[in-house]
Amino acid sequence: MPGASGFGPVSDIVSDGEQVLRSALRGDPAARAEVARLRAALTELAEEGNAKARSLLGGIALEHDREPAAAFHHFSLAADQEDPAGRRGLGHLYAKGVGVEQDLEAAERLFRLAAEGGDAYAKHNLAVIHLDGDSTKERMSPQEVMSLLKEAAGQGIHQASAALGDWYAGLDRESDAFSWYMKAAIAGHGPAMFAVAVRFRDGLGAARNEVQAVRWFLKMLTVGNGDGIHEAIRTARSMSDADIRRAGRMAGDQSAAETLIRTVRPNSAD
C-alpha cells in the first residue's frame, strides 16, 4: 500500500531516507537533490506521529541543512516518544552544545537510554564519554566500555572499531589493535587507514610490508584524507616503481601512485 507523498510503505520511506542522507553527506549530488523530495514524505509521516520520521528529519536538519534549532525540535519530539535514534540525536546536541546549552549529564542519560534501546551509535557515544572522562556519573569499568564498543562495532559502527584499535594499542596489544584498525579501515575510516599503514610499515602487529603500507596511505586519499601522503613519500623512496604501482592498484588510485613515483624520482626520465 502506498505511503505518504506517493512513496512506498512507511518503513521503506524511513529506510530510503536514511540511505539518501548518508549518500548526500558523502557528497552525492543526486542524493542531495533527493533529500528535498524525501523531506516532504517524512514531514507528512512526522505530523502523523511517526517517531522514526521525526528522528530522520532531525538528522537532515542537523547534518544536511545545518539548522540545529530545527534538529533540536525534531529530536525532542522523537525522544519524547522513546525513539532510540531521537534520544541519541538529542544527546549529541547536548554533548556538543549545538543549538542548546551543553549538558553532559543530559547527554549521557540520553545516550544510555538509546543504547538500551539498541541504538549502535549511542553505544559508541556512551563508551566515548567514559573513555574521554566526561561522564558526570560513576565511571564505567574498562570491561563495560569495551563491551559497548564491541557491540557497536558488531552493528557496523566503524568508529567503534577504531576506538578499540586505540584501546588495544594503548595496552601494547598490537596484534589486537591491528585487527580492529583493519576492520575500521576496510569500512572507510581514514585515521584507521593511517594506523594500519604505519603498522605495515613498522611491522607492528603485522608482518612488515611496504606495499601494503603505501596502499593504505594512498587509500586515505580516496576518502578525502591527505594525512598519509608525507609518510607515503617517505616509505616509497625505498620501493621500486613496480611496487609503488602495485600499491596504487590495491588502493584503487593509480594516478596517485604515478604522482608518488614522480615525487620520489624527480630527476628520472619519463
N, C-alpha and C positions, 0 to 999 in steps of 0.2 A: 504493500500500500504506500503510495507516495507520501512524503512528509512535507515539511514546511518549504515554501517557495519553490515547489516543483522538484526538490531533491528526493532521494530515496528515503528509506526508513530512518527514524531518528538516530539510531546507533550508527548508521552509515554517515549521516551528516557530521556527527561529532568526530568519528574516526577520520573522515576526509579532511575535516578542519584541522585536526592535529597534524596530519601528514603535510597538508598545504602550508601550514605555519612553519613547520620545520624546514621545508624546501625554500620558502620565502626568506627565512633567516639565513640560509646558506647563499642567498643572492640570486635565486632562480627568478628571472623576470616574469615568466608565465605564472609562477606560483604567487608572486606579489600581486599580480592582477586578479588572480582567483580569490585572494583573501577578501576583496571587496564584495564579490558575489556570495561567498560563503557567510560573510558577516550578516547579510540580510536574513538568511535562513537561521543562523544561530540566534540572532536577536529575537526572531519570532518564537523560537523554542524557549529562550530565556524568559520572555514575557509570559509564557505558559507555565513557568516554574521549573524548567529543566536545569538542574544544578550543574551538570557537566557542560552544558552550553554556556552557562554563566562563567564557569571557570575558564573555558576556552576564550571567551570574549575578554576576560581579564588578561590572559596571555597575549592576545592580539593587541590590546590596548597598551600593555607594558612593553612588549618586545618589538612590535611592528609599528604602532602609532606613536610610541614614546609619550604616552599620556598616563602618568602614574595615578592621577586622581580618578580617572575612569577605571583603571585597573583595580584600585582600592575598592571602588563601588562594586564592581562585578565579583571580585574575590570575596568581599564581605558577605554578599548575598549567598554565594555558593557555600562559604564556610558556615553560615547560619543553618544551612541545610545539611551540614556534616559531610560535605563532599571532600574527600581527601585532597584532590588537586586544588580545590579552592582554599582549603586550610593551608596547604603548602605555599600557594601563591601569596596569600595574605601574610604568612610567616616570613616569606622572603622580603616583602615590603618593610615589615617591622625590623627584620635583621639588618637591612641596609639603610633604613631611614629614608626610603624612597616614597614620596607622596604622603608621608606620615612621620611623626617623630619616632626616632629609633627607640625600640623597646625590645631588648634581648630576651627578657622574661616571657613576653607575649610570643615572640618568635619561637622560642624553644617549646613552649606549650603547644603551639600550633603544629610545629614540625612533629612533635611526639604523637599528637592525635592523628595527623596524616599518616605517619609511619605505621601506627597501629591499624590504620585503615588499609594498609598495603601499598601506599604510595612509595615507589622506589626512590624518587628524587628526595623525598622527605627523609628517608632513611639515611641517605648520604648527607643531607644538610644537617641532620641531628648529630650524626657522628662528627662532622667537621666542627660544629660548635664546641664539642668536648675536646677534640684534637687541638683546637686553637685556644682553649682555655677561656672561652667566652660564656660558658654555662653560668647561669645565675643559681643553679641548683647544685646538689652534690654531684661531683664529677663521676661519670660512668667509669667502670673498670675498663682496663685495656681489652679484656675479653669481650665485654659488651660492645665496645666501639668497633672492634674487628668483626664481630658478628653482624652488626648493622651494615658495615661496608661490604662484607661478603654477600649479604642478602641483596644489597643494591646492585653490586657487580653482577650477581646472578640474574638480575632482572634487566641487565643491559645498560647500566649506567657506567660509562667508561671512566668518568671522573672518579668513581669509587675504586675502580681497578688501579688507576694511577695513584690514588691515595694509599692503597695497600702496598703498591710498589715503594712509595716513600717510607711507609711504616717498616717494611722489612729491610729496606736499605739502612734505616736508622739503627736496626738491630744487627747490622753486618751479615744478614742472611741474604747474600747476593743472588743465590740461585732462585730463591722465592721472589725476591724483588724483580729479577729479570722476567720471571714468568708473568707476574702481574703487570709489569710495564708493557710487555709484549701484547697482552690482551687489550690494553688501552690503546697501544699504538696501532694495532690492526683495526680498531674501531675509529681511528682518525684523530686521536688526542695528540696534539703537537708536542707538548712537553714530554709526554711518554715516549714519543718517537726519538727525541733527543736523548733520553735516558737509555733507550735500547741501543742507539748508535754508539754512545760512549762506552757501553758495556761490551759491545762487539769490538770496538777499537782497543779497549784496555784489557779485554779478557776477564771481565768481572761477571761471574755468574753464568758465563757462556764462553765457548771457545773463541779465541781471538780471530777476527775475520774482518779485514779491512774493506772488502767488497760489501759485506752486509752493513758495516758502519757507514760507508758513504751512501749506500742505498737509503738508509733511514734518515741521514742528514738531508739528502735530496728530497726524500718523500715529504719532509716537513714543508717544502715549498708548495706542494700540491694542496695543502690546507691553509695556505696564506701565512705561514710562519717561517721567517728567514733567519731564525736564531742559530741555525746549524751551519750556515754557509761558510763561516770562517773555519770551523772545525773540519768541514768537508775539504776545504782547500788545503789545510794542514795535513790531513790524512792522505789526500790524493797525491801529494808530492812524491811519495814513495811507491806509488802504484803505476802499473803500465796503463797505456791508453785503453787497451782491450778490457782491462778490469774495471776502469772507470766507466766505460761504455756499458759493461755488463751491469754495474750498479745502477746506471741510469735506466736501463731497460727494466730492471726489477722494481725501480721506484716509479715507473710509468712516466718518466720525464727525460726523454733522450736529449732534448735541446739543452736542458740544464747540465747534462753530462758533457756535451760538446763545449759549452761555455766554461765548464770546470777545466777541461783539458787545455783550452786556450789560456786560461788564467794561470795554470801551473806550468805551461810550456810557452811562455811569452815570446821566446826567440826561435821557436820551431817553425819550419816551413809549413804552409797549408797543404 
